[in-house]
Amino acid sequence: MDRLSRIGLVSTLVVLVGMSSSAQTQQMKETPAAGKAEQTRAQQLMGDIAPKLAELTDSVLFGDIWERPGLAKRDRSLVTISALIAMNRPDQLRSHLALARRNGVTETEIVEAITHLAFYTGWPNAVGAVAVAREVFAQK
């Protein structure tokens, strides 16, 4: 696979990562009390317009890629937030910072990653990420 193809693949995966929340990575699940199916975050965000993309997000991205044994979810979260900071994707960063915290990444580690990335991805990306992190940290 040539460099441009790899970049395109990584970009596509990062966009998909930003569209779903791991808190709702399972396929449709039954709500015991109501007997109704609960939608995943991907289905809520795009299922009405792009149901196949929502299905792929749930089954491939979060059902397969995020479950692979080669990296811990904590490490996947660090990789994902780094990519989102580098690409200046604050909307997706917001949900993935919250997910990173649930996956064991500390606030100190998140801030250190942002500081480190300032030198590789640009100062504006890091400053924007700090603003998003402030919002997420305040939602304890």
BALOBA-1460 file (C-alpha; in Angstrom, 3 decimals):
// residues 140
<rec num="1" residu="m" x="0.000" y="0.000" z="0.000"/>
<rec num="2" residu="d" x="1.537" y="3.346" z="-0.974"/>
<rec num="3" residu="r" x="1.846" y="6.313" z="1.420"/>
<rec num="4" residu="l" x="-1.191" y="8.205" z="0.081"/>
<rec num="5" residu="s" x="-3.396" y="5.128" z="0.367"/>
<rec num="6" residu="r" x="-2.262" y="4.599" z="3.966"/>
<rec num="7" residu="i" x="-2.949" y="8.253" z="4.790"/>
<rec num="8" residu="g" x="-6.408" y="7.966" z="3.238"/>
<rec num="9" residu="l" x="-7.145" y="4.799" z="5.192"/>
<rec num="10" residu="v" x="-5.970" y="6.321" z="8.476"/>
<rec num="11" residu="s" x="-7.997" y="9.482" z="7.803"/>
<rec num="12" residu="t" x="-11.107" y="7.446" z="7.085"/>
<rec num="13" residu="l" x="-10.680" y="5.419" z="10.275"/>
<rec num="14" residu="v" x="-10.124" y="8.557" z="12.352"/>
<rec num="15" residu="v" x="-13.310" y="10.117" z="10.976"/>
<rec num="16" residu="l" x="-15.235" y="6.939" z="11.749"/>
<rec num="17" residu="v" x="-13.737" y="6.809" z="15.230"/>
<rec num="18" residu="g" x="-15.037" y="10.290" z="15.849"/>
<rec num="19" residu="m" x="-18.565" y="9.365" z="14.857"/>
<rec num="20" residu="s" x="-19.249" y="6.864" z="17.580"/>
<rec num="21" residu="s" x="-18.911" y="6.516" z="21.312"/>
<rec num="22" residu="s" x="-17.501" y="3.366" z="22.793"/>
<rec num="23" residu="a" x="-20.065" y="3.579" z="25.552"/>
<rec num="24" residu="q" x="-22.565" y="2.455" z="22.922"/>
<rec num="25" residu="t" x="-20.483" y="0.186" z="20.740"/>
<rec num="26" residu="q" x="-22.766" y="-2.807" z="20.859"/>
<rec num="27" residu="q" x="-25.239" y="-3.443" z="18.101"/>
<rec num="28" residu="m" x="-28.894" y="-2.757" z="18.857"/>
<rec num="29" residu="k" x="-29.641" y="-3.987" z="22.340"/>
<rec num="30" residu="e" x="-32.892" y="-4.649" z="24.072"/>
<rec num="31" residu="t" x="-34.009" y="-2.292" z="26.789"/>
<rec num="32" residu="p" x="-35.485" y="-4.687" z="29.324"/>
<rec num="33" residu="a" x="-38.156" y="-2.382" z="30.720"/>
<rec num="34" residu="a" x="-39.565" y="-1.088" z="27.479"/>
<rec num="35" residu="g" x="-38.659" y="-3.962" z="25.171"/>
<rec num="36" residu="k" x="-37.480" y="-1.399" z="22.616"/>
<rec num="37" residu="a" x="-34.162" y="-1.420" z="20.829"/>
<rec num="38" residu="e" x="-31.698" y="1.258" z="21.949"/>
<rec num="39" residu="q" x="-29.673" y="2.902" z="19.181"/>
<rec num="40" residu="t" x="-25.892" y="3.130" z="19.245"/>
<rec num="41" residu="r" x="-24.266" y="6.553" z="19.038"/>
<rec num="42" residu="a" x="-23.399" y="5.960" z="15.368"/>
<rec num="43" residu="q" x="-27.014" y="5.085" z="14.609"/>
<rec num="44" residu="q" x="-28.181" y="8.239" z="16.388"/>
<rec num="45" residu="l" x="-25.717" y="10.453" z="14.504"/>
<rec num="46" residu="m" x="-26.095" y="9.084" z="10.994"/>
<rec num="47" residu="g" x="-28.347" y="6.035" z="10.881"/>
<rec num="48" residu="d" x="-31.267" y="7.881" z="9.336"/>
<rec num="49" residu="i" x="-29.140" y="9.217" z="6.456"/>
<rec num="50" residu="a" x="-26.359" y="6.641" z="6.136"/>
<rec num="51" residu="p" x="-27.478" y="3.413" z="7.806"/>
<rec num="52" residu="k" x="-24.690" y="1.336" z="6.250"/>
<rec num="53" residu="l" x="-22.028" y="3.747" z="7.526"/>
<rec num="54" residu="a" x="-23.563" y="3.534" z="11.008"/>
<rec num="55" residu="e" x="-23.594" y="-0.266" z="10.770"/>
<rec num="56" residu="l" x="-19.932" y="-0.340" z="9.662"/>
<rec num="57" residu="t" x="-18.990" y="2.010" z="12.479"/>
<rec num="58" residu="d" x="-20.647" y="-0.284" z="15.006"/>
<rec num="59" residu="s" x="-19.624" y="-3.659" z="13.613"/>
<rec num="60" residu="v" x="-16.224" y="-3.025" z="11.999"/>
<rec num="61" residu="l" x="-14.720" y="-0.041" z="13.793"/>
<rec num="62" residu="f" x="-15.947" y="-0.648" z="17.325"/>
<rec num="63" residu="g" x="-16.913" y="-4.305" z="17.006"/>
<rec num="64" residu="d" x="-13.619" y="-5.391" z="15.413"/>
<rec num="65" residu="i" x="-10.862" y="-2.753" z="15.282"/>
<rec num="66" residu="w" x="-11.298" y="-1.464" z="18.843"/>
<rec num="67" residu="e" x="-11.514" y="-5.054" z="20.119"/>
<rec num="68" residu="r" x="-8.308" y="-6.331" z="18.530"/>
<rec num="69" residu="p" x="-5.832" y="-7.688" z="21.111"/>
<rec num="70" residu="g" x="-2.742" y="-5.909" z="19.729"/>
<rec num="71" residu="l" x="-3.344" y="-2.662" z="21.660"/>
<rec num="72" residu="a" x="-5.099" y="-2.003" z="24.908"/>
<rec num="73" residu="k" x="-8.131" y="0.282" z="24.694"/>
<rec num="74" residu="r" x="-6.169" y="2.823" z="26.733"/>
<rec num="75" residu="d" x="-3.480" y="2.895" z="24.038"/>
<rec num="76" residu="r" x="-6.074" y="3.039" z="21.268"/>
<rec num="77" residu="s" x="-7.575" y="6.050" z="23.018"/>
<rec num="78" residu="l" x="-4.193" y="7.810" z="23.138"/>
<rec num="79" residu="v" x="-3.624" y="7.101" z="19.453"/>
<rec num="80" residu="t" x="-7.114" y="8.294" z="18.573"/>
<rec num="81" residu="i" x="-6.992" y="11.538" z="20.534"/>
<rec num="82" residu="s" x="-3.558" y="12.245" z="19.052"/>
<rec num="83" residu="a" x="-4.908" y="11.794" z="15.528"/>
<rec num="84" residu="l" x="-7.938" y="13.960" z="16.270"/>
<rec num="85" residu="i" x="-5.739" y="16.718" z="17.708"/>
<rec num="86" residu="a" x="-3.438" y="16.523" z="14.681"/>
<rec num="87" residu="m" x="-6.390" y="16.799" z="12.313"/>
<rec num="88" residu="n" x="-8.065" y="19.539" z="14.418"/>
<rec num="89" residu="r" x="-11.332" y="17.654" z="14.920"/>
<rec num="90" residu="p" x="-12.708" y="19.174" z="18.166"/>
<rec num="91" residu="d" x="-16.197" y="17.646" z="17.895"/>
<rec num="92" residu="q" x="-14.852" y="14.108" z="17.709"/>
<rec num="93" residu="l" x="-12.075" y="14.921" z="20.198"/>
<rec num="94" residu="r" x="-14.656" y="15.807" z="22.823"/>
<rec num="95" residu="s" x="-16.214" y="12.336" z="22.868"/>
<rec num="96" residu="h" x="-12.868" y="10.566" z="22.578"/>
<rec num="97" residu="l" x="-11.356" y="12.490" z="25.488"/>
<rec num="98" residu="a" x="-14.261" y="11.285" z="27.616"/>
<rec num="99" residu="l" x="-13.745" y="7.755" z="26.291"/>
<rec num="100" residu="a" x="-9.996" y="7.983" z="26.966"/>
<rec num="101" residu="r" x="-10.717" y="8.813" z="30.594"/>
<rec num="102" residu="r" x="-13.044" y="5.795" z="30.840"/>
<rec num="103" residu="n" x="-10.270" y="3.710" z="29.269"/>
<rec num="104" residu="g" x="-7.815" y="4.734" z="32.005"/>
<rec num="105" residu="v" x="-5.995" y="7.719" z="30.497"/>
<rec num="106" residu="t" x="-5.535" y="10.341" z="33.207"/>
<rec num="107" residu="e" x="-6.128" y="14.060" z="32.792"/>
<rec num="108" residu="t" x="-2.402" y="14.604" z="33.391"/>
<rec num="109" residu="e" x="-1.554" y="12.203" z="30.554"/>
<rec num="110" residu="i" x="-4.049" y="13.884" z="28.228"/>
<rec num="111" residu="v" x="-2.554" y="17.318" z="28.942"/>
<rec num="112" residu="e" x="0.958" y="15.940" z="28.457"/>
<rec num="113" residu="a" x="-0.067" y="14.418" z="25.108"/>
<rec num="114" residu="i" x="-1.544" y="17.764" z="24.007"/>
<rec num="115" residu="t" x="1.634" y="19.597" z="25.052"/>
<rec num="116" residu="h" x="3.800" y="17.085" z="23.209"/>
<rec num="117" residu="l" x="1.629" y="17.293" z="20.103"/>
<rec num="118" residu="a" x="1.890" y="21.096" z="19.979"/>
<rec num="119" residu="f" x="5.375" y="20.686" z="18.555"/>
<rec num="120" residu="y" x="4.342" y="18.129" z="15.941"/>
<rec num="121" residu="t" x="0.832" y="19.171" z="14.929"/>
<rec num="122" residu="g" x="0.891" y="22.918" z="15.453"/>
<rec num="123" residu="w" x="0.232" y="25.324" z="18.269"/>
<rec num="124" residu="p" x="-3.345" y="26.176" z="17.217"/>
<rec num="125" residu="n" x="-4.318" y="22.484" z="17.265"/>
<rec num="126" residu="a" x="-2.937" y="22.113" z="20.786"/>
<rec num="127" residu="v" x="-4.587" y="25.298" z="22.054"/>
<rec num="128" residu="g" x="-7.911" y="24.149" z="20.601"/>
<rec num="129" residu="a" x="-7.454" y="20.733" z="22.216"/>
<rec num="130" residu="v" x="-6.844" y="22.384" z="25.594"/>
<rec num="131" residu="a" x="-10.181" y="24.186" z="25.292"/>
<rec num="132" residu="v" x="-11.958" y="20.919" z="24.506"/>
<rec num="133" residu="a" x="-10.143" y="19.128" z="27.344"/>
<rec num="134" residu="r" x="-11.216" y="21.864" z="29.774"/>
<rec num="135" residu="e" x="-14.865" y="21.229" z="28.826"/>
<rec num="136" residu="v" x="-14.531" y="17.444" z="29.164"/>
<rec num="137" residu="f" x="-12.647" y="17.634" z="32.469"/>
<rec num="138" residu="a" x="-15.345" y="19.902" z="33.898"/>
<rec num="139" residu="q" x="-17.985" y="17.214" z="33.198"/>
<rec num="140" residu="k" x="-16.662" y="14.869" z="35.893"/>
